[in-house]
């Protein structure tokens, strides 16, 4: 996947792939806050901590439909590059309207539900 991603960006003149080494969380959050958009279109993840950090700190995201806490405006089909490009464009355009706050709201609701469920399960034990 990384090889394909690098090849994709090598073929474009108007976009740059920037890679970073692993960082402590506080440094990572500073890095995330400097981003224009965070793209985490995974085939398998249903939460994605990188997308969660991004949404929490107000960075627009593009994710797969499996990340249900994200607003549907920011979800892209991981099997369709045209859908991912369209969703990136939408996220870029919507940033001026600050609609990405809907992702933070969805994240906070999902986290609250998870905590309630966890406490319920712990009470049974």
Secondary structure, DSSP 8 states (H G I E B T S, - for coil): -HHHHHHHHHT-SS----------HHHHHHHHHT-SEEEE--SS-SS-HHHHHHHHTT-EEEE-TT-TTS-GGGB--TT-HHHHHHHHHHHHHHGGGTTTHHHHHHHHHHHHHHHHHHHHHHHH-
